Amino acid sequence: MINQEFKTPKKVAIAYDGGEGSTKALEMIAKSPLFSDVQRHVVTVSKDRKKAQTLLEKAVFLLNSEGIEASTVILEGEPSSELIAYQERENIDITAMSAFSHARLKSAIFGSTTSKILKGTKKPLLILR
């Protein structure tokens, strides 16, 4: 979803939780020619730093197997507000994330975190299901 005039991205954040959807986003970013010359930031939000570090190591392994480098970041707090703040702070051009939810009807199309980011961000999102 692009909420502004499109420009070729220079920095992409990949919201990664280790799930199928975020792994799909990671693989798509790795293989897409649109993202061949961008800085990649793999970002996870977790209170459990050990678990988060393990997730990020998996993500880096997947990217490195494609010959791609990426920086990693562990954020703590409420996921949507932390991801939005990270987008702004790091001047991220686009954020890739999954839209997966087993939650209530109001989150049937997008997960609740995704819905909150859609409402709160001023940056483009690449939402994969």
Disulfide bonds with the S-S distance in Angstrom:
none
